[in-house]
Amino acid sequence: MKGGLQPSHTRRNDRHGAPEKERPAGSWGTEPPASPGWKEKAIITSLNEKQTILIVDDSMLNRALLADMIGDAYRIVEAEDGKQAVAALQKEGTGISLVLLDYVMPQMNGFDVLEVMNRNGWIKDIPVIMVSAESDAAYIERAYELGVTDFINRPYDVNIVRRRVMNTLMLYQKQRTLMGMVADQVYEREKSNNLMVYILSHIVEFRNGESGMHVLNVQAMTEMILTHLMRLTDQYPLTAEDISLITMASSLHDIGKIAIPEEVLNKPGRFTDEEFAIMKTHSAVGSDMLDNLELYKDEKLVKVAREICRWHHERYDGRGYPDGLVGDEIPISAQVVALADVYDALTSQRVYKPPFSHEEALRMIREGECGSFNPLILECLTAVADDLESRLNRGVTGREISVDSLHLSEAALDNGVAKASSRTLELLDYERMKYHFFASMSNEVQFEYTDEPPMIVLSDWGDRKLGLPEIVMDPYHDEAFCRVFGNDNLAELNQRLRATTQEAPLVDMELEVTVNGETRWLHALARALWSDENPPEYLGSLGKFIDIDDRQAELHDLQFKAYHDPLTEVVNRAFARKVITERLGEEDECDRHSDHHVLAVCDLDFFKQANDTHGHQFGDRVLQHFAGRLQDSVRGGDVVARVGGDEFLVCMDCPVDPRPLIDRIHRSLEGEFEGFPLSVSMGVATTDDGVRDYDELFRRADVALYHKKRGGRGGYVFYDDLSEEERGSVIDGEFTALSGIDKNETDQ
């Protein structure tokens, strides 16, 4: 194997095409429909023509019996143990209409599966019928406690099995239909309420000469800050329902302005003290207006709106109005709306000022130019700042209203027990269908990972690409999975995912993997999933692996070309300078007594004759041959570089007398190539006298080479052997060895 500095470059012969880019899955537009359109419903209907039943039993015979009893009216999915059952549920979700679950199984028993379904909320949407030979009352009671819908004992009766399956499916279908009807009604009611609140607030804004977007911007920003605050701390016991209520009530924060004279309200210049006193009354006036709603003043929405109206101009340090409240004496609803109101006022056009930029508005708020705010709320503002400009000035979309409505409908239906409506389930089914379709059409390896139980589900194309099964249990300890991805890569990916936060959940890294014995590069893009608890719990991740092996090979090729001479494939002068400079180190980093380096500049004598006599192609072969012999004469870690036309450089660590080493190298280079005599002149410099600067060391070797060639070709000269006069001679740039001492002379 040749010596000299080698590139970290691997040549590959088998090349697969670059992965196709994932096509966009479509867009709802700015106003998404509240439910799927006719095309989406047609797709969902076609998917659900046969409902899917998951049969979980470790006995193949029992699974076959149940499948035959149920008949061909259903799509059957089988699992031979609890882990496979959980994997199927993870993959198909609510696409599974019913689970027939055995109790006694290896890996995970039936109760373990039920506990996972409860933990993930699947049991509320997917009915389970327990099938078992067990008849103990305590056992059956435990099954019902874990959420099973029915219980069938072995031996099976075909009529009982069919009827109970049909009854359970019909019951759950009716429940979904009922939830959908309630969701539709609540959605329409909520949409109407939002519309009425918006109209009322818009009337106030219209009279104020301001854009109606102010109300919507305050709403959107209030929701963003409250949502982040709920994740950040439990100091304020906020629920999703509280956030929805405060967001809606924020629209009414300025209704008191309806009582302010128009000449004050729309004055383009600075207020006088009297005018400002009048203007400040709008907060108390709005509060009084809501207090006077005798029939509705005890409603939660009215109570929250009254807090916001009265106190949204209070400040955290007590310098606000009308009551001079301090700190958390101000309700959190009013604190958040106050900040949202100030930000939008700063960034919007007003009759008395032009808009400030997003960045300037943030600076003014943080530096207290607009009053004092709760530090926690300012922290939330910083966290959502990057999304503000994209979220504001677009209003509340139909989808956002729909989501709020569904939250309320769930609470209204069963006080929090039901977690999704038929509308939600249809949308989830449709999105899952789209996911699997695009995953199958893409060359990306898409995955879903759950931490409890530890399991990864790969896309259909992914398991073929990586040679792994579609479902891998406990992947961090699975031998085949670890063999492909490598333990170190998996440990780093796991560590980085768990180090993310809800606000910054993305991980982006490159992995070198082994697929079918071949090393390939993958780009991993993953999103960590966290619970809504405080503190949040890591649930798993989803993401994709993109094959970038061709791109990585191209980068290696480019790097090789950037660092190496294209003809001889030794490193070039620039890269050699960088490496040698690093090895010489700074003055205080090296031990002068143990760290010795030798730098030699080699010149191929009579090379001009090779070109003139045999042509340039022969001359190129001479240079390639010479570079190979030079690499063969040194160690693998030594630097060999081409620094000019027929000039080369060698730098070595040499703790002993370098003269025998240089003599051996010189003798190995002399000889002939295809009849052409090879004669080499060398100039050598060492670090023995303490010189650590590359440019100075190179200059000394060049001076030694110059005097060697002046005194006769062939051989070597050490800089240390030159007289003081020879060392001090200044060599003209035109006549240095590296500028071509042979150029104007005939080699003798």
C-alpha positions in Angstrom: 0.0 0.0 0.0 1.3 3.4 -0.9 2.5 5.9 1.7 1.7 9.6 1.9 -1.4 11.4 3.0 -4.5 9.5 1.5 -8.0 10.9 0.9 -10.9 9.7 3.0 -12.6 8.7 -0.2 -14.4 5.5 -1.1 -15.1 4.6 -4.7 -18.4 2.7 -5.3 -19.4 0.8 -8.4 -23.0 0.1 -7.7 -25.1 3.3 -7.8 -28.8 3.5 -7.3 -30.8 6.4 -8.5 -31.3 9.3 -6.2 -34.6 9.0 -4.2 -37.6 10.7 -5.7 -38.7 13.8 -3.9 -42.0 13.4 -2.0 -44.8 15.1 -3.8 -47.0 17.5 -1.8 -50.0 15.8 -0.4 -52.3 18.7 -1.5 -53.6 21.7 0.3 -56.9 22.7 1.7 -56.4 26.4 0.8 -56.9 29.3 3.1 -60.4 28.2 4.1 -60.4 24.4 4.6 -63.8 22.7 4.7 -65.2 21.6 8.0 -65.4 18.0 6.7 -64.0 16.0 3.8 -65.4 17.0 0.4 -67.2 14.5 -1.9 -63.9 13.2 -3.4 -62.4 12.5 0.1 -65.7 10.9 1.2 -65.6 8.7 -1.9 -62.1 7.6 -1.0 -63.0 7.0 2.6 -66.2 5.1 1.6 -64.2 2.9 -0.7 -61.7 2.2 2.0 -64.4 1.3 4.5 -66.5 -1.0 2.2 -65.1 -3.8 4.3 -64.6 -3.0 7.9 -61.3 -4.4 9.4 -61.3 -6.8 12.2 -58.0 -7.6 14.1 -57.9 -11.2 15.4 -55.2 -11.7 18.1 -54.5 -15.2 19.2 -51.3 -17.2 19.4 -53.0 -20.3 18.0 -53.2 -20.3 14.2 -56.1 -22.7 14.4 -58.1 -20.4 16.6 -57.5 -17.5 14.3 -58.6 -19.5 11.3 -61.8 -20.6 13.1 -62.7 -17.1 14.0 -62.0 -15.8 10.5 -64.2 -18.5 9.0 -67.0 -17.8 11.5 -67.0 -14.1 10.8 -67.1 -14.6 7.0 -66.0 -12.7 4.0 -67.9 -9.5 4.8 -64.9 -8.1 6.7 -61.2 -7.6 6.1 -59.2 -9.7 8.5 -55.9 -8.8 10.0 -54.2 -11.4 12.2 -51.6 -11.1 15.0 -50.1 -14.1 16.8 -49.1 -12.2 20.0 -49.7 -9.0 21.9 -46.7 -7.2 20.4 -47.9 -7.8 16.9 -51.4 -6.6 17.9 -50.0 -3.3 19.3 -48.0 -2.9 16.1 -51.1 -3.4 14.0 -53.0 -0.9 16.1 -50.2 1.6 15.8 -50.1 1.2 12.0 -53.8 1.1 11.2 -55.3 3.2 14.0 -59.0 3.7 13.7 -58.8 1.8 10.4 -59.4 -1.2 12.7 -63.1 -1.4 13.5 -63.0 -4.3 16.0 -60.4 -6.4 17.9 -61.0 -10.0 18.9 -58.4 -10.5 21.7 -57.2 -13.7 23.3 -55.8 -13.5 26.9 -53.1 -16.2 27.2 -50.3 -15.3 24.7 -46.5 -15.0 24.6 -44.7 -11.6 24.5 -47.7 -9.6 25.8 -50.9 -11.1 27.1 -54.4 -9.8 26.4 -54.5 -7.6 29.5 -51.1 -6.0 28.6 -52.6 -5.1 25.2 -55.6 -3.6 26.8 -53.4 -1.5 29.1 -51.5 -0.2 26.1 -54.8 0.6 24.3 -56.0 2.5 27.4 -52.7 4.4 27.7 -52.9 5.5 24.1 -56.6 6.2 24.1 -57.3 3.6 21.4 -59.8 1.7 23.6 -62.3 4.7 23.3 -62.4 4.4 19.5 -61.8 0.7 18.9 -64.1 -1.9 20.5 -62.6 -5.1 21.9 -64.2 -8.4 22.4 -62.2 -10.8 24.6 -62.2 -14.4 23.4 -60.9 -17.0 25.8 -61.5 -20.3 27.5 -61.1 -18.6 30.9 -64.4 -18.4 32.8 -63.3 -17.1 36.2 -65.4 -14.2 37.4 -62.4 -12.1 38.6 -60.7 -12.6 35.2 -63.8 -11.5 33.3 -64.4 -8.5 35.7 -60.7 -7.4 35.1 -61.3 -7.5 31.3 -64.4 -5.3 31.6 -62.5 -2.9 33.9 -59.9 -2.5 31.1 -62.6 -1.5 28.6 -63.6 -4.6 26.7 -67.1 -4.4 25.1 -68.0 -8.0 25.2 -66.7 -11.5 26.2 -66.9 -14.7 24.2 -66.0 -18.1 25.8 -64.5 -21.1 24.0 -65.6 -23.3 22.5 -67.0 -20.9 19.9 -70.6 -20.9 18.6 -70.7 -19.6 15.1 -74.0 -17.8 15.5 -73.0 -16.1 18.8 -69.6 -15.0 17.3 -71.3 -13.5 14.2 -74.1 -11.8 16.1 -71.9 -10.2 18.8 -69.4 -9.0 16.2 -72.3 -7.4 14.2 -73.9 -5.9 17.3 -70.6 -4.4 18.5 -69.8 -2.9 15.2 -73.4 -1.5 14.8 -73.2 0.0 18.3 -69.9 1.8 17.7 -71.1 3.0 14.3 -74.2 4.5 15.9 -72.1 6.1 18.6 -69.8 7.7 15.9 -72.8 8.9 14.0 -74.3 10.5 17.2 -70.9 12.1 18.0 -70.8 13.5 14.5 -74.3 14.9 14.8 -73.4 16.6 18.1 -70.2 17.9 16.7 -72.0 19.4 13.7 -74.5 21.1 15.9 -71.8 22.5 18.3 -69.7 23.5 15.3 -72.5 25.5 13.8 -73.3 27.0 17.2 -69.7 27.9 17.8 -69.3 29.3 14.4 -72.3 31.5 14.9 -71.0 32.7 18.3 -67.6 33.5 16.8 -69.3 35.4 14.0 -71.5 37.5 16.3 -68.5 38.3 18.5 -66.5 39.3 15.5 -69.3 41.4 14.1 -69.6 43.3 17.4 -65.9 43.9 17.7 -65.6 44.9 14.1 -68.2 47.6 14.6 -66.1 49.0 17.4 -62.9 48.8 15.2 -64.8 50.3 12.3 -65.8 53.3 14.4 -62.2 53.6 15.6 -61.0 53.8 11.9 -58.9 50.7 12.4 -58.7 47.4 10.4 -60.9 44.6 11.5 -57.8 42.4 11.5 -56.8 43.9 14.9 -59.4 41.7 16.7 -58.4 38.6 14.8 -54.7 39.3 15.4 -55.3 39.7 19.1 -57.3 36.5 19.1 -54.6 34.5 17.3 -51.7 35.9 19.4 -53.7 35.3 22.6 -54.2 31.7 21.7 -50.5 31.2 20.8 -49.2 32.7 24.0 -51.7 30.9 26.3 -51.0 27.5 24.6 -47.2 28.0 25.1 -47.8 29.2 28.7 -49.8 26.1 29.5 -46.8 23.9 28.4 -44.3 26.1 30.1 -45.6 26.2 33.6 -48.4 24.9 35.9 -48.5 28.3 37.7 -51.7 29.1 35.9 -54.1 26.1 35.8 -55.2 26.6 32.2 -57.1 24.0 30.2 -57.8 23.8 26.5 -61.4 25.0 27.2 -60.0 28.0 29.2 -57.7 29.0 26.2 -60.7 28.7 23.8 -62.8 30.9 26.1 -60.2 33.5 26.7 -59.4 33.6 22.9 -63.0 34.3 22.1 -63.4 36.8 24.9 -60.4 38.8 23.7 -62.4 40.0 20.8 -64.4 42.2 23.2 -61.4 43.9 24.9 -62.1 47.3 23.4 -65.9 47.4 23.3 -65.8 50.4 25.8 -64.4 52.5 22.9 -68.0 52.8 21.6 -68.6 55.4 24.3 -65.6 57.5 23.5 -66.3 60.7 21.4 -65.1 60.2 17.8 -63.0 63.4 17.8 -60.9 61.9 20.7 -61.0 58.3 19.3 -59.7 59.2 15.9 -57.4 62.2 16.7 -54.3 62.0 14.5 -52.0 63.8 16.9 -50.9 63.5 20.5 -53.7 63.5 23.2 -53.9 66.4 25.7 -54.1 65.3 29.4 -57.9 65.8 29.3 -58.3 63.7 26.1 -56.1 60.9 27.4 -58.2 60.8 30.6 -61.3 60.4 28.5 -59.6 57.7 26.4 -58.6 55.7 29.5 -62.3 55.4 30.6 -63.0 52.9 27.8 -61.7 50.0 29.9 -64.0 50.7 32.8 -66.9 51.5 30.4 -66.6 48.1 28.6 -66.5 46.4 32.0 -69.6 48.2 33.1 -71.4 47.3 29.9 -70.9 43.6 30.5 -71.8 44.0 34.2 -75.2 45.3 33.1 -76.0 42.2 31.2 -78.4 41.0 33.9 -79.4 37.7 32.2 -75.9 36.6 31.2 -73.4 38.3 33.6 -72.8 35.0 35.3 -71.8 33.2 32.1 -68.1 32.2 31.9 -67.6 34.0 28.6 -69.0 37.3 30.0 -67.0 37.0 33.2 -63.7 36.5 31.3 -64.6 39.2 28.8 -65.3 41.6 31.7 -61.8 40.8 33.2 -60.2 41.5 29.9 -62.1 44.7 29.2 -61.4 46.3 32.6 -57.8 45.2 33.1 -56.1 44.8 29.7 -54.3 48.2 30.2 -52.9 47.2 33.6 -49.2 46.7 33.8 -47.2 44.1 35.8 -45.4 46.8 37.9 -48.7 48.5 38.9 -48.3 51.5 36.6 -51.4 50.7 34.4 -55.0 51.7 34.6 -57.8 51.9 35.8 -57.1 50.2 39.1 -53.3 50.1 39.3 -53.1 46.3 39.9 -49.7 44.7 40.5 -48.3 41.4 39.3 -50.7 38.5 39.4 -53.5 40.7 40.8 -54.1 41.1 37.1 -56.0 38.0 35.8 -53.8 36.0 33.4 -56.4 36.5 30.6 -56.0 40.3 30.8 -52.2 40.0 31.0 -52.0 38.0 27.8 -54.5 40.1 25.9 -52.6 43.3 27.0 -49.4 42.0 25.4 -51.2 40.9 22.2 -53.0 44.3 22.0 -49.7 46.2 22.4 -47.8 44.1 19.8 -50.6 44.5 17.2 -50.9 48.2 17.9 -47.2 48.6 17.3 -47.0 46.7 14.1 -50.2 48.2 12.6 -50.9 51.5 10.8 -52.7 54.0 13.0 -54.0 57.5 12.4 -51.2 58.8 14.7 -48.3 56.6 13.6 -46.8 54.4 10.9 -46.3 50.6 11.7 -43.2 49.4 13.4 -41.4 46.3 12.1 -41.9 42.9 13.8 -38.3 43.1 15.2 -38.6 46.7 16.4 -41.9 45.9 18.1 -40.4 42.9 20.0 -37.4 45.1 21.1 -39.7 47.8 22.4 -41.8 45.3 24.4 -38.8 43.5 25.8 -37.1 46.7 26.8 -40.2 48.0 28.6 -41.0 50.9 26.3 -44.6 49.9 26.4 -44.9 49.1 30.0 -44.0 46.2 32.2 -45.2 42.6 31.5 -45.0 39.3 33.3 -41.6 37.7 32.6 -43.2 34.3 31.9 -45.4 35.9 29.2 -42.4 37.7 27.7 -40.7 34.3 27.6 -43.7 32.9 25.7 -43.6 35.8 23.3 -40.0 35.0 22.5 -40.9 31.4 21.9 -43.7 32.1 19.4 -42.0 35.2 17.9 -40.9 33.3 14.7 -44.4 32.2 14.0 -46.2 35.6 14.6 -45.8 37.1 11.2 -47.0 34.1 9.4 -50.0 33.5 11.8 -51.3 37.0 12.1 -53.2 39.0 9.5 -55.0 36.0 8.2 -57.9 35.6 10.5 -59.4 32.5 12.1 -59.9 29.7 9.5 -62.8 27.3 9.3 -60.5 24.5 10.4 -59.5 26.3 13.6 -63.2 26.9 14.5 -63.9 23.3 13.7 -61.2 22.1 16.1 -62.5 24.3 18.9 -66.0 23.1 18.2 -64.9 19.5 18.4 -63.2 20.1 21.8 -66.4 21.5 23.2 -68.6 18.8 21.6 -66.5 16.2 23.3 -67.0 17.8 26.7 -70.7 18.2 26.0 -71.2 14.6 24.9 -69.7 12.7 27.8 -67.8 15.1 30.0 -64.4 14.3 28.5 -64.8 10.5 28.0 -65.1 10.6 24.2 -62.0 11.9 22.5 -63.0 12.2 18.9 -66.1 12.7 16.7 -67.0 10.9 13.6 -65.7 13.9 11.7 -62.4 13.6 13.4 -62.2 9.9 12.7 -63.1 10.3 9.1 -60.3 12.9 8.7 -57.8 10.7 10.5 -58.7 7.8 8.2 -58.3 9.9 5.2 -55.0 11.4 6.3 -53.7 7.9 7.2 -54.7 6.7 3.7 -52.9 9.6 2.1 -49.8 8.9 4.3 -49.6 5.3 3.2 -50.2 6.2 -0.4 -47.5 8.8 -0.6 -45.1 6.6 1.5 -45.5 3.8 -1.1 -44.9 6.2 -3.9 -41.8 7.7 -2.4 -38.2 6.3 -2.1 -38.0 7.7 1.4 -38.1 5.3 4.4 -40.8 6.8 6.6 -41.2 5.6 10.2 -43.3 5.9 13.3 -41.7 5.0 16.7 -43.5 4.6 20.0 -41.5 4.5 23.3 -44.1 2.4 25.1 -44.1 -0.2 24.0 -40.8 0.3 22.2 -41.6 -0.3 18.5 -40.9 1.1 15.1 -43.1 0.8 12.0 -41.4 1.3 8.7 -43.2 2.3 5.5 -43.8 -0.5 3.0 -41.0 0.7 0.7 -38.7 1.2 3.7 -38.7 -2.4 4.8 -37.7 -3.5 1.2 -35.0 -0.8 1.0 -33.4 -1.6 4.3 -34.0 -5.4 4.3 -35.9 -5.1 7.7 -39.4 -6.2 8.6 -42.1 -3.6 8.5 -42.6 -3.8 12.3 -39.6 -4.0 14.6 -40.2 -4.5 18.3 -37.6 -2.9 20.7 -35.5 -1.6 17.8 -32.7 -0.2 20.0 -31.9 -3.8 21.1 -33.0 -5.7 17.9 -29.9 -7.4 16.4 -30.9 -6.9 12.8 -32.0 -3.3 13.2 -28.8 -2.5 15.1 -26.7 -4.2 12.4 -28.2 -1.9 9.8 -28.1 1.4 11.7 -25.2 0.8 14.1 -25.4 1.0 17.9 -23.6 4.4 18.1 -25.9 6.0 15.5 -29.0 4.7 17.3 -27.7 5.9 20.6 -27.0 9.4 19.3 -30.4 9.6 17.5 -32.2 8.5 20.7 -30.2 11.0 22.8 -30.9 13.9 20.4 -34.7 13.1 20.2 -35.0 13.0 24.0 -33.1 16.2 24.3 -35.7 18.1 22.2 -38.5 20.2 23.5 -42.2 20.7 22.5 -41.1 24.0 21.0 -38.1 22.6 19.1 -38.9 18.9 18.4 -36.9 18.4 15.2 -33.8 16.3 14.8 -31.7 16.5 11.6 -28.6 14.2 11.2 -26.8 12.1 8.8 -26.1 8.4 9.4 -23.8 5.9 7.8 -25.7 2.6 7.6 -25.0 -0.9 6.3 -27.5 -2.4 3.9 -26.9 -5.8 2.4 -23.2 -5.5 3.3 -22.9 -2.2 1.5 -22.2 1.1 3.4 -24.6 3.8 2.5 -25.5 7.3 3.8 -28.9 8.3 5.0 -30.3 11.7 6.0 -32.5 11.3 9.1 -35.2 13.9 9.7 -37.3 13.2 12.8 -39.8 14.9 15.0 -40.1 14.0 18.7 -43.5 13.5 20.1 -44.2 14.8 23.7 -47.3 14.5 25.9 -49.2 17.5 27.1 -48.4 16.8 30.7 -46.2 19.1 32.9 -43.4 18.1 32.7 -44.0 16.5 29.3 -43.3 12.9 28.7 -41.4 11.6 25.6 -43.8 9.4 23.6 -41.8 8.5 20.5 -41.1 10.0 17.2 -42.0 10.0 13.5 -39.9 10.9 10.5 -38.1 9.6 7.5 -34.7 8.4 6.2 -33.6 9.7 2.9 -30.9 7.9 0.8 -28.2 10.5 0.2 -25.5 8.0 -0.7 -25.1 9.4 -4.3 -24.9 12.9 -3.0 -22.4 11.9 -0.3 -20.2 10.2 -2.9 -20.3 13.3 -5.0 -19.3 15.4 -2.0 -16.4 13.0 -1.4 -15.4 13.3 -5.1 -15.5 17.0 -4.9 -13.5 17.0 -1.7 -10.9 14.7 -3.2 -10.6 17.0 -6.2 -10.3 20.1 -4.0 -7.4 18.6 -2.0 -5.5 16.5 -4.5 -3.5 17.0 -7.7 -5.7 15.7 -10.5 -2.7 14.1 -12.4 -0.7 12.4 -9.7 -3.5 12.1 -7.0 -1.1 13.2 -4.3 -2.3 16.2 -2.2 -2.0 19.7 -3.7 0.2 22.5 -2.3 -2.7 24.3 -0.5 -3.9 21.2 1.4 -0.3 20.2 2.2 0.3 23.7 3.7 -2.8 23.3 5.9 -1.8 19.9 7.2 1.8 20.7 7.8 0.9 24.0 9.6 -1.4 22.0 11.9 1.4 19.4 12.6 4.0 22.1 13.3 1.6 23.7 15.7 2.0 27.0 17.6 5.2 27.8 19.5 3.7 26.9 22.9 2.1 23.6 21.7 5.2 21.6 20.7 7.9 20.0 22.7 11.1 21.2 20.9 13.1 18.3 22.4 10.9 15.5 21.1 9.0 16.9 18.1 11.3 17.0 15.0 10.1 17.5 11.4 11.9 17.3 8.1 10.6 19.1 5.0 12.2 18.3 1.6 11.5 19.9 -1.8 12.2 17.6 -4.7 12.8 18.6 -8.3 12.8 16.2 -11.2 15.9 17.1 -13.2 15.8 17.2 -17.0 12.0 16.9 -17.1 11.8 19.5 -19.9 13.6 17.0 -22.1 11.0 14.4 -21.5 8.3 16.7 -22.8 10.4 18.0 -25.7 11.6 14.6 -26.8 8.7 12.3 -26.1 5.7 14.6 -25.8 3.5 15.8 -23.0 1.6 12.6 -22.5 4.8 10.8 -21.8 5.8 13.6 -19.5 2.5 13.1 -17.6 3.3 9.4 -17.2 6.8 10.3 -15.9 5.2 12.6 -13.2 2.7 9.9 -12.2 5.5 7.3 -11.9 7.7 9.7 -9.9 4.8 10.5 -7.5 4.1 6.8 -7.0 7.8 6.1 -6.2 7.8 9.0 -3.8 4.8 7.7 -1.9 6.3 4.2 -1.8 9.4 5.6 -0.1 7.7 7.2 2.9 5.2 6.1 5.6 1.4 6.3 5.3 1.1 9.4 7.6 3.8 11.4 5.9 2.7 14.3 3.6 3.5 14.0 -0.1 2.4 16.8 -2.3 2.9 18.2 -5.8 3.8 21.9 -5.4 4.7 22.8 -9.0 5.1 21.5 -12.5 7.8 18.9 -11.7 8.4 19.8 -8.0 7.2 17.8 -5.1 7.2 18.2 -1.3 7.7 15.6 1.5 7.2 16.4 5.2 7.9 13.8 7.8 8.2 13.5 11.6 11.8 12.3 12.2 13.0 12.1 15.8 16.5 10.7 14.7 19.2 12.0 12.3 17.4 12.7 9.1 20.4 12.3 6.8 20.2 8.5 6.3 16.5 8.8 5.7 16.9 11.5 3.0 19.7 9.5 1.4 17.5 6.4 1.2 14.6 8.3 -0.3 16.9 10.0 -2.8 18.4 6.7 -4.0 14.9 5.1 -4.3 13.8 7.9 -6.6 16.8 7.8 -9.0 16.7 5.3 -11.9 14.8 5.3 -15.2 11.3 5.2 -16.6 10.7 3.6 -20.1 14.3 4.5 -21.0 14.1 8.0 -19.7 16.7 8.6 -16.9 15.4 9.9 -13.6 17.6 12.4 -11.8 16.4 14.2 -8.6 17.6 17.3 -6.7 16.4 17.8 -3.2 16.6 20.7 -0.7 16.0 19.8 2.9 15.1 21.9 6.0 14.5 20.7 9.6 12.8 22.1 12.7 15.9 21.3 14.8 16.7 25.0 15.5 13.2 25.7 16.6 11.6 27.1 13.4 7.8 26.2 13.5 6.5 28.4 10.7 5.6 26.6 7.5 6.5 29.4 5.2 9.9 29.8 6.7 10.6 26.1 6.7 9.5 25.9 3.0 11.7 28.9 2.2 14.7 27.2 3.7 14.2 24.0 1.8 13.7 26.0 -1.4 16.9 27.9 -0.8 18.8 24.6 -0.3 17.3 23.2 -3.5 18.3 26.4 -5.4 22.0 26.1 -4.3 21.9 22.3 -5.1 20.7 22.9 -8.7 23.2 25.7 -9.1 26.0 23.5 -8.0 25.0 20.5 -10.2 22.0 18.3 -10.6 21.3 15.1 -8.7 21.7 14.8 -5.0 20.5 16.7 -1.9 21.5 19.7 0.2 20.5 20.4 3.8 19.8 24.1 4.7 21.9 23.5 7.8 25.0 22.8 5.6 24.8 26.1 3.8 27.2 29.0 4.8 25.7 32.1 6.4 26.3 33.9 3.1 24.4 31.2 1.1 21.6 31.2 3.7 21.2 34.9 3.5 21.2 35.1 -0.3 17.9 36.6 -1.6 16.6 34.5 -4.5 14.7 36.4 -7.2 11.2 35.1 -7.7 12.0 34.7 -11.3 14.9 32.2 -10.5 13.7 30.2 -7.5 13.6 26.5 -7.9 9.8 26.5 -7.9 9.4 29.2 -10.5 11.3 27.0 -13.0 15.1 27.3 -12.8 15.2 25.1 -15.9 12.9 27.4 -17.9 15.6 29.5 -19.6 18.4 27.0 -19.4 19.3 23.8 -21.2 19.7 20.9 -18.7 23.1 19.4 -18.9 
